[in-house]
Amino acid sequence: MIDIRRIFDKYHVSWRDRGKNVSHNNLVISCVFCNKTFNKDPGEHLSINFLTGECFCYRNPSHKGFIVRVFHELKIPQSEYKDLQFKKVEREEEKTDKNFGLWNFFQPAEESQEAIDYLSGRLFSRPKDICKKFNLRVDEGGKWAGRLIIPLTIGWTGRSMRPHVEPRYNAYTTRDGFYLYTQRSTTCMIVEGAVDAMRVASVSTQFDLIAKCRMELSAAILSYLREKRYLTILTVPDMGVPFIQYMDEKNLLSSYCTYSKVASLQLPVERKDFGAMHEPETREFLIKKAHAA
């Protein structure tokens, strides 16, 4: 386990591990992400847990992630954290007043012609089978009408099936919820969206699938991956994801999941994601690229 405070001292980064806004096992620094878009703010509002490597900004909740991103922004040489490892810490269950029991009142998606037509349009050749395989639901009225409802580890996400229904994805979950489909594989593939994960699982039984359902890897996903000790973890970013973002993600996975080989796969340049690929094309891509990784 590396000493974050020693590295900050070496590269003259001011930090504080006691006093205002500092909780147990945490330190605070000036937020490197806020400082990219605003004049440098000496206020110390980026909190870093030096046991888990998680960080978040008190001023801007979107500024969160893991210490690798902070080191990168500070231009600290990667050699300083190439052996990055963090202690496993039991996470407290997130308290929520959301009623996840509403799931039981949704209708099976295979009974909805709208859902069948939507999945057909998304290039699934057997949409009714897909509905059953992935336990998809719909709501005939109310807030979730017009969405394909996809179960997450906690709660669900609703994918818009109608052009005017925004946003495209609307998740009813907690910060620890993500999409997971297991096939008892020794390889896990991480994609951006749940439809992408279902496309892969619809043509192959060789992978467990995780969809992040947000921009960054959550602590819950990292904890799951480390506990499962997959032999291989494959990340497949959508086209358009900045190179540095998926390289940071790959480095983070390598440092956190030390039992796994981590590799990144690039989709064909003409395809934004797996959801835009026909089933035979997806199958061919997996045979050529994923199995060779």
N, C-alpha and C positions, 0 to 999 in steps of 0.2 A: 504494500500500500504506500503510495507516494505521500510526501508531506507538502500539501498545498501551500502552507504558510512559508515554508523554506523557499519554495519556488518564487512566491511573491516577493519575499525579501531579496532574493538574488537579482530579480529584475525590477526592483524598486517600485513595486506596486503597493500602495498604501492599503492596509487592511485593519480590521478591528474585530476582536472576538468576544467583546463584552460591552455592556452599556446599552444604549437605546437601540431598539429594533434587532437585537441579537438574541437568538434563542439557543438552547443547549445544542452543542455539536455543530454550531454554525459560526460563520464569520461574514462580514459585510465589506464590500468595496464599492467604489464609484461604478455605476452601471456602464459597462463597455458598450452596450447596445443603444442606450439612450444617447451616449456621447457620439455615436455615429451620425445622428440626425439633429442633435441640438448642440449648442455651445457646451464645452466641457463643464459638467456639473460636479463640484467637489462633494456633494451629498452622497453618503454611503447607503444606497438603497438596493443594491444587488446582494441578495443573501445566498451563501453557498454552504451546503452541508458537507463538511470535510470528511465524513464517513461514507456517504453515498455518492458524492459528486454532483448532486442535484442543485440547481440554482434557480432563483426566481427574483423578479424585480418588484419591489413594493409600489413603484410608481406606474409601471406599465405591465399588466399581467401577461401580455403576449411575449414578454422577454423572459423566457424560461427555457430550461433544457439541462445540459450537463457541462461539466467543467471543461471538456475538450473545446467547446465553442468559445468559452471565455479565453482559454489559452491562445486559441487561434486569433481572436480579435486583438489580443495584447502582443501578438507576434512573438510569443515565446517558442523557442525551437522545439520541434516534436521530440527530439532526443531526450528532452527533460521529462517527458511523460509517456515514452514508448512502452514502459512496463506498468502502465496505469492499471491499478486494481483498487477496488473499494470493498469495504466491509459490508456484508449483508445485514441489513437493518429491518426489523419487523415494522411494517407500515401499519399505522393505525387505520382502522376502517373509517372511510369517509362518511360523515353523517349527512343524510339527505332526507328531505321530506317528500321526495318523489314517490308516486304510487306505481311501482312496476307491475302490480297485479292487473293493471289495465290490459296487459298482454293477453290475458285469458279471454278478453272480450273481442279481440280481433278475429276476422274470418280467415280461413285457409286461402292462400292466394290462388291455388289451383281451381277454386270455385269462381274466380273473377275473370271475366273475359278481358277486362282492361289490363290486368296483370299478365295474362297469357300473351296478349298483343304486344305489350311493352317488352317482355322478355324475347319474343320473336324478333322484334325490332332491334334488340341488343344482341342478335346473332346466336341465340340459344336454339338449337334444333329441336329439342324436346322440352318446351317450357313447362308443361305440367309436371314432368318428372323433376325438373329443377326446383319447382315450388315445394314438392314433397321432400326432396333430398336435403334442402337447406332450410326447411321449416319456415317458409316465407308467409307473410300475412298481409291482409289489407283491412281498411276500415271503410265501410260504406258511407259513413257520414262523419262530421265533426272535424277536429283538428288534423287528423291523419288521413283524411280522404284524399285520393289522388296520389298517394305515395305507396311504393312497395316497401313494406315494413320488414326489416332484416334484423334478426336477433344478434345482440352483442353479448359479451361475457357478463355485462351488467346492463339491463335495459335493451334498447333497440335504436336503430337509425332508420329514418324514412327517406327513401330515394324518390324524388319527384318523377312521376310518370306523365305529367302534363306540362307543356311549355310555360304556362303562366304561374306555376306553383314554384315559389322561391322561399328559401334557398334550395339548391338541388338536393343537398343532404341536410336533414334536420335530426340531430341525435338527441335522444332522451336517455341520458346515462349519467355517469359521474366521471371524474377525471381518470378513473381506473378502468373504464369500459373500453373494450376494443373488439374487433371482429376476429373470431377464431374458429377454424374448422380443422379438426384433427382426423388423420387417417393412419395413426400409429406409425408415422414415418420417423426416420432418423434425420431427415432434412426438413427444415422449415423455411418457407419462402415468405418474405415480407413485401407487401404491395401497398399502394396508396388507398384504394377504395374497396368496399365489400364486393361490388360487382366484378372487379378484377379478380379477386380471390375466388369467387364462384366460377368464373370462366376457367381458371386453372384447374380447380377441383372437378369441373365437369368433364375434363378430358384426360385427367391423370390421377392415379391413386398413389403417386410416388412422393407427394409432399404434404406436410401440414401447412396450413395457410393462415397468415395474420394480415389483417388490414388495419393500418394505423388509425384511420378515421380522423386524423388531424395532421398538422404539418410535421411534428416531431415525434420521435419515439417517446412513449410515456414510461414512467418509472415502473408501472404495472407490467408493461410488455417486457422490459428488460429483466424484471424479476422472474417472470414466467420463463423466458428463454434460458436464463441461467439455471433455474431449477430443473428444467427438462434436459439440459446437457445434450442438445442436438449435436450430432457429428458435424453437420454442415448447416449454416445459415446463409440464405441467399437474399439479397436485397434487390428489388427491381423498381427503381424510381420511374415515375411518369416522364415522358419526354418534356423537356422544358424545366425540369428541376435543376437548379444551379449545381455545377460540378462540385463546388466546395461544400454544398449542403450534404450531398450523398457521400462524399468522402469523409466528412466529419461523422456521419452516421455509421459508416463502415468502421472507422477508427474506434468509435464509441463501442460498437458491438464487439470488436476484437478485444478491447480492453476489459469489457465487462463480462463477456461470455468466453472465458479462457479455455473452456473445454471444446469449443467449436471452431471449425474452419469457417471463416467469413469471406464471402465473395459478392461482388456486384455484377448484375447482368444489365446490358443495354438492349432495349427493345429496338426493333427495326425503325429507321428514321421516319418512315411514313406512318407509323402507328404511335398514337399518343399514349395508349395504355393497353392492357390485355382486353379491356372491354370493347376496344375497337377492332379486335382481331377475330376472324372466323375460327371456328373450332379446329378444322384441319391445320390452319396456319399456326394456331397456338400449340397444337400437338407437335408439329414439326419443329417449332422454336424450342420447345422443352427438350426434345430429343437431342437437338444439335447443340444447344447452349447450356441448359441447366444441368444435364447429366454429365457434361464435360467440365463443369466448373470445379 
